[in-house]
């Protein structure tokens, strides 16, 4: 059975238990799925349970399926780091030996001075902070002065916030492009992020016009391989930004999980073939980083309720892969990502059910598998396609 389309869903930050080196990252005991389930008295995920999510790790409320409908396992991150860019790049077959730089005490004064000179104005902030908290703290001052707010987080990010009435969005993007040009070498952060907001002091609101300016991947990914061989790569959500457009044929922007799923389902209803690579961002952005276990659980349950829509749209020549890019355990004291395994569920008519794929050594096994599905070879990772493909059945 020839597969014409792979639907790859990255459930952003839905980790599946601490990696052996989690201690080095301050993440002992992290387990996004397991700890979230315990914190809320159990998760209600009947559709993911049918696929075999509860067969991967113990999750309160999600029992192991006697006959899982998907093949299942979990994957270790081989790259150094635990951020969005690193995780997505590894899923696409690019393994990093060194983590991106982080700035828990803010960026070096000489770097900020050079940035201020390039954009022609001072900046406010320059510290690690929550995005919502820092605009509440400095938003009024920003509106008085016109100075953009610069901040970072536990991730490798340089974020610039500005009120849309004070610094128009296109001007904010231009400021961020300058930062991206400057942040190279030892200061090559994973992403520069434009964070526009609106409102008045006491009621500021970040808008959907956020834009990420990522580093270009420093090597070839499976996306490049697919595109070069005429296989369409459609990015849904922030995927195009994460790869700086490299290897992407078409991009569809989204506004959170519900819209991301809507856009992916529209593509599945169309004649779009090749790889549809979707990121569902809300788990991480809205709940993991804000230590909101109840919100995280609700988002998982909402996704689960919508899975029957997705299943109905899977064609005979479709494969669906569900995984994640890192963890972000909302029950930990900090708000950082967590160093975790990620779940792996592989489903569709061409896929054998109930195959235990075990613990994969790298996220890049997804890249090798996608390449093999489309009749190509990718040198990084170990494909599991022959283990799960019904073509292998006698």
BAFI-175214 format. One record per residue (C-alpha): x, y, z. Coordinates in nm, 2 decimals, padded with zeros to 4 digits. Layout:
<<X,Y,Z>>
...
END
This chain:
<<00.00,00.00,00.00>>
<<00.17,00.32,-00.12>>
<<00.14,00.61,00.13>>
<<00.07,00.94,-00.03>>
<<00.04,01.16,00.28>>
<<00.20,01.17,00.63>>
<<00.02,01.39,00.89>>
<<00.27,01.47,01.16>>
<<00.13,01.63,01.47>>
<<00.36,01.78,01.73>>
<<00.18,01.83,02.06>>
<<00.40,02.10,02.18>>
<<00.56,02.01,02.52>>
<<00.36,01.69,02.59>>
<<00.65,01.50,02.74>>
<<00.64,01.14,02.86>>
<<00.88,01.12,03.16>>
<<01.22,01.24,03.26>>
<<01.52,01.15,03.05>>
<<01.82,00.98,03.22>>
<<02.01,01.31,03.21>>
<<01.72,01.53,03.34>>
<<01.92,01.60,03.66>>
<<02.17,01.80,03.45>>
<<01.89,02.03,03.35>>
<<01.73,02.06,03.69>>
<<01.44,01.85,03.59>>
<<01.45,01.55,03.82>>
<<01.10,01.39,03.85>>
<<00.95,01.57,03.55>>
<<00.67,01.39,03.37>>
<<00.44,01.62,03.18>>
<<00.17,01.36,03.11>>
<<00.20,01.16,03.43>>
<<00.23,01.45,03.67>>
<<-00.05,01.65,03.50>>
<<-00.28,01.35,03.53>>
<<-00.20,01.31,03.90>>
<<-00.25,01.68,03.97>>
<<-00.60,01.68,03.83>>
<<-00.72,01.34,03.95>>
<<-00.68,01.17,03.62>>
<<-00.71,01.25,03.25>>
<<-01.01,01.16,03.03>>
<<-00.85,01.07,02.69>>
<<-01.05,00.78,02.55>>
<<-00.94,00.82,02.19>>
<<-00.57,00.86,02.27>>
<<-00.61,00.56,02.51>>
<<-00.75,00.35,02.22>>
<<-00.44,00.44,02.02>>
<<-00.22,00.32,02.30>>
<<-00.11,00.63,02.49>>
<<-00.15,00.45,02.82>>
<<00.07,00.17,02.69>>
<<00.37,00.41,02.67>>
<<00.38,00.52,03.03>>
<<00.15,00.51,03.33>>
<<-00.11,00.79,03.31>>
<<-00.38,00.82,03.57>>
<<-00.72,00.79,03.40>>
<<-00.56,00.65,03.07>>
<<-00.54,00.27,03.11>>
<<-00.33,00.06,02.88>>
<<-00.53,-00.07,02.58>>
<<-00.56,-00.44,02.55>>
<<-00.54,-00.41,02.17>>
<<-00.39,-00.07,02.09>>
<<-00.51,00.06,01.75>>
<<-00.18,00.24,01.68>>
<<00.18,00.14,01.71>>
<<00.34,00.31,02.01>>
<<00.66,00.39,02.19>>
<<00.85,00.69,02.32>>
<<01.16,00.87,02.20>>
<<01.47,01.02,02.37>>
<<01.62,01.35,02.27>>
<<01.98,01.31,02.16>>
<<02.05,01.68,02.11>>
<<02.17,01.89,02.40>>
<<01.89,02.12,02.52>>
<<01.52,02.11,02.57>>
<<01.38,02.39,02.36>>
<<01.13,02.41,02.07>>
<<01.38,02.47,01.80>>
<<01.61,02.18,01.91>>
<<01.32,01.94,01.94>>
<<01.17,02.02,01.60>>
<<01.50,02.01,01.43>>
<<01.58,01.67,01.58>>
<<01.24,01.54,01.47>>
<<01.34,01.65,01.12>>
<<01.68,01.48,01.15>>
<<01.92,01.75,01.27>>
<<02.09,01.67,01.60>>
<<02.27,01.95,01.79>>
<<02.58,01.88,02.00>>
<<02.56,02.21,02.19>>
<<02.25,02.38,02.34>>
<<02.15,02.73,02.23>>
<<02.27,03.01,02.47>>
<<02.03,03.13,02.75>>
<<02.04,03.45,02.95>>
<<01.89,03.41,03.29>>
<<02.04,03.74,03.40>>
<<01.95,03.93,03.08>>
<<02.16,04.00,02.78>>
<<02.52,04.15,02.80>>
<<02.52,04.53,02.83>>
<<02.74,04.56,02.52>>
<<02.50,04.36,02.31>>
<<02.20,04.57,02.43>>
<<02.40,04.89,02.36>>
<<02.47,04.78,02.00>>
<<02.11,04.68,01.95>>
<<01.99,05.02,02.08>>
<<02.23,05.19,01.84>>
<<02.10,04.99,01.55>>
<<01.73,05.06,01.62>>
<<01.79,05.42,01.72>>
<<01.63,05.41,02.06>>
<<01.68,05.27,02.41>>
<<01.50,04.96,02.53>>
<<01.32,04.87,02.85>>
<<01.36,04.55,03.05>>
<<01.65,04.33,02.95>>
<<01.57,04.05,03.20>>
<<01.42,03.70,03.22>>
<<01.05,03.74,03.27>>
<<00.70,03.61,03.19>>
<<00.57,03.78,02.88>>
<<00.24,03.87,03.04>>
<<00.41,04.00,03.36>>
<<00.66,04.22,03.19>>
<<00.41,04.40,02.98>>
<<00.20,04.47,03.29>>
<<00.52,04.59,03.46>>
<<00.66,04.80,03.18>>
<<00.37,04.85,02.93>>
<<00.28,05.20,03.06>>
<<00.64,05.32,03.05>>
<<00.67,05.18,02.70>>
<<00.36,05.38,02.59>>
<<00.50,05.69,02.74>>
<<00.85,05.66,02.59>>
<<00.81,05.45,02.27>>
<<01.09,05.23,02.39>>
<<01.05,04.86,02.31>>
<<01.05,04.60,02.58>>
<<01.33,04.34,02.56>>
<<01.32,04.02,02.76>>
<<01.40,03.66,02.76>>
<<01.30,03.34,02.94>>
<<01.45,03.01,03.04>>
<<01.45,02.93,02.66>>
<<01.70,03.06,02.41>>
<<01.49,03.35,02.30>>
<<01.53,03.73,02.25>>
<<01.18,03.87,02.28>>
<<01.07,04.22,02.18>>
<<00.73,04.34,02.30>>
<<00.56,04.66,02.17>>
<<00.21,04.81,02.18>>
<<00.06,04.81,01.83>>
<<-00.04,05.17,01.86>>
<<00.31,05.28,01.97>>
<<00.53,05.07,01.74>>
<<00.33,04.93,01.44>>
<<00.36,04.56,01.39>>
<<00.57,04.58,01.07>>
<<00.81,04.82,01.24>>
<<00.83,04.57,01.53>>
<<00.91,04.30,01.28>>
<<01.19,04.51,01.13>>
<<01.33,04.57,01.48>>
<<01.33,04.19,01.53>>
<<01.50,04.13,01.20>>
<<01.78,04.36,01.32>>
<<01.81,04.15,01.64>>
<<01.82,03.83,01.43>>
<<02.11,03.97,01.22>>
<<02.30,04.06,01.53>>
<<02.24,03.74,01.73>>
<<02.50,03.51,01.58>>
<<02.81,03.33,01.70>>
<<02.82,03.30,02.08>>
<<02.49,03.49,02.10>>
<<02.30,03.28,01.84>>
<<01.98,03.24,02.03>>
<<01.73,02.99,01.89>>
<<01.46,03.25,01.82>>
<<01.39,03.62,01.81>>
<<01.02,03.67,01.89>>
<<00.81,03.97,01.81>>
<<00.54,04.01,02.08>>
<<00.29,04.28,01.99>>
<<00.02,04.37,02.24>>
<<-00.28,04.60,02.27>>
<<-00.50,04.75,02.55>>
<<-00.43,04.99,02.83>>
<<-00.25,04.96,03.17>>
<<-00.42,04.70,03.37>>
<<-00.57,04.53,03.07>>
<<-00.29,04.47,02.82>>
<<-00.34,04.17,02.58>>
<<-00.09,04.00,02.36>>
<<-00.22,03.97,02.00>>
<<-00.20,03.69,01.75>>
<<00.05,03.88,01.54>>
<<00.34,03.72,01.72>>
<<00.62,03.63,01.48>>
<<00.93,03.41,01.54>>
<<01.26,03.48,01.36>>
<<01.46,03.16,01.39>>
<<01.81,03.06,01.30>>
<<01.84,02.87,00.98>>
<<01.91,02.51,01.05>>
<<02.29,02.45,01.02>>
<<02.24,02.14,00.81>>
<<02.00,01.95,00.59>>
<<01.68,01.81,00.73>>
<<01.44,01.56,00.60>>
<<01.22,01.86,00.49>>
<<01.50,01.96,00.25>>
<<01.52,01.60,00.12>>
<<01.14,01.58,00.06>>
<<01.12,01.92,-00.11>>
<<01.41,01.85,-00.34>>
<<01.25,01.52,-00.45>>
<<00.91,01.68,-00.53>>
<<00.73,01.58,-00.21>>
<<00.52,01.87,-00.08>>
<<00.59,01.99,00.27>>
<<00.31,02.19,00.43>>
<<00.38,02.36,00.76>>
<<00.09,02.44,00.99>>
<<00.14,02.68,01.28>>
<<00.49,02.79,01.38>>
<<00.67,02.52,01.19>>
<<00.78,02.74,00.91>>
<<00.93,02.99,01.16>>
<<01.11,02.72,01.35>>
<<01.28,02.61,01.02>>
<<01.33,02.96,00.89>>
<<01.14,02.84,00.58>>
<<01.40,02.58,00.49>>
<<01.24,02.28,00.32>>
<<00.89,02.43,00.35>>
<<00.67,02.43,00.03>>
<<00.37,02.60,00.18>>
<<00.28,02.75,00.52>>
<<-00.05,02.80,00.70>>
<<-00.04,03.02,01.01>>
<<-00.26,02.94,01.30>>
<<-00.40,03.10,01.62>>
<<-00.37,02.82,01.88>>
<<-00.47,02.46,01.91>>
<<-00.83,02.48,01.79>>
<<-00.73,02.68,01.48>>
<<-00.43,02.46,01.42>>
<<-00.64,02.15,01.42>>
<<-00.90,02.32,01.20>>
<<-00.63,02.41,00.94>>
<<-00.48,02.06,00.95>>
<<-00.83,01.91,00.90>>
<<-00.90,02.14,00.60>>
<<-00.57,02.03,00.44>>
<<-00.67,01.66,00.50>>
<<-01.00,01.72,00.33>>
<<-00.82,01.86,00.03>>
<<-00.60,01.69,-00.22>>
<<-00.29,01.80,-00.04>>
<<-00.03,01.52,-00.05>>
<<00.32,01.48,00.10>>
<<00.40,01.58,00.46>>
<<00.16,01.80,00.66>>
<<00.37,01.91,00.96>>
<<00.15,02.06,01.23>>
<<00.24,02.22,01.56>>
<<-00.03,02.25,01.83>>
<<00.12,02.52,02.05>>
<<-00.13,02.59,02.34>>
<<-00.02,02.31,02.57>>
<<00.32,02.48,02.60>>
<<00.24,02.85,02.55>>
<<-00.07,02.88,02.76>>
<<-00.04,02.61,03.03>>
<<00.30,02.45,03.07>>
<<00.49,02.78,03.11>>
<<00.22,02.91,03.34>>
<<00.22,02.61,03.57>>
<<-00.15,02.56,03.49>>
<<-00.20,02.18,03.53>>
<<-00.58,02.21,03.50>>
<<-00.56,02.41,03.18>>
<<-00.31,02.17,03.04>>
<<-00.54,01.88,03.12>>
<<-00.83,02.06,02.96>>
<<-00.63,02.12,02.64>>
<<-00.54,01.75,02.62>>
<<-00.90,01.65,02.67>>
<<-01.02,01.90,02.41>>
<<-00.78,01.76,02.16>>
<<-00.89,01.41,02.24>>
<<-01.26,01.50,02.18>>
<<-01.17,01.62,01.83>>
<<-00.97,01.32,01.73>>
<<-01.27,01.13,01.58>>
<<-01.29,01.42,01.33>>
<<-00.93,01.36,01.23>>
<<-00.97,00.98,01.22>>
<<-01.27,01.01,00.98>>
<<-01.06,01.22,00.74>>
<<-00.77,00.97,00.72>>
<<-00.77,00.81,00.38>>
<<-00.65,00.46,00.29>>
<<-00.31,00.61,00.19>>
<<-00.27,00.83,00.50>>
<<-00.04,00.79,00.80>>
<<-00.08,00.99,01.12>>
<<00.21,01.04,01.36>>
<<00.15,01.20,01.70>>
<<00.45,01.31,01.91>>
<<00.61,01.61,02.09>>
<<00.92,01.83,02.09>>
<<01.01,01.84,02.46>>
<<00.83,01.85,02.80>>
<<00.69,02.14,03.00>>
<<00.57,01.99,03.32>>
<<00.32,02.23,03.47>>
<<00.36,02.08,03.81>>
<<00.72,02.17,03.86>>
<<00.83,02.48,04.06>>
<<00.98,02.66,03.75>>
<<00.82,02.76,03.43>>
<<01.09,02.62,03.19>>
<<01.07,02.33,02.95>>
<<01.15,02.00,03.10>>
<<01.40,01.74,02.97>>
<<01.18,01.44,02.88>>
<<01.11,01.16,02.65>>
<<00.83,01.23,02.40>>
<<00.54,00.99,02.31>>
<<00.51,00.83,01.97>>
<<00.19,00.70,01.82>>
<<00.17,00.59,01.46>>
<<-00.18,00.52,01.31>>
<<-00.36,00.47,00.98>>
<<-00.48,00.21,00.74>>
<<-00.12,00.14,00.62>>
<<00.00,00.09,00.98>>
<<-00.01,-00.23,01.18>>
<<-00.17,-00.19,01.52>>
<<-00.03,-00.28,01.85>>
<<00.34,-00.28,01.76>>
<<00.55,-00.17,02.06>>
<<00.83,00.05,01.91>>
<<01.00,00.06,02.25>>
<<01.23,00.35,02.34>>
<<01.38,00.51,02.04>>
<<01.73,00.66,02.07>>
<<01.65,00.99,01.90>>
<<01.36,01.20,01.77>>
<<01.53,01.17,01.43>>
<<01.38,00.83,01.39>>
<<01.07,01.02,01.27>>
<<01.28,01.18,01.00>>
<<01.42,00.85,00.88>>
<<01.07,00.70,00.88>>
<<00.91,00.98,00.69>>
<<01.19,00.96,00.43>>
<<01.14,00.58,00.39>>
<<00.76,00.62,00.36>>
<<00.82,00.84,00.05>>
<<01.08,00.60,-00.10>>
<<01.38,00.81,00.01>>
<<01.68,00.75,00.24>>
<<01.78,00.98,00.52>>
<<02.11,00.92,00.70>>
<<02.02,01.03,01.05>>
<<01.79,00.82,01.28>>
<<01.66,00.47,01.24>>
<<01.34,00.42,01.05>>
<<01.06,00.22,01.22>>
<<00.85,00.20,00.90>>
<<00.93,-00.17,00.83>>
<<00.82,-00.26,01.18>>
<<00.48,-00.10,01.14>>
<<00.40,-00.11,00.77>>
<<00.12,-00.35,00.67>>
<<00.31,-00.40,00.35>>
<<00.54,-00.62,00.55>>
<<00.26,-00.85,00.66>>
<<00.25,-01.19,00.48>>
END
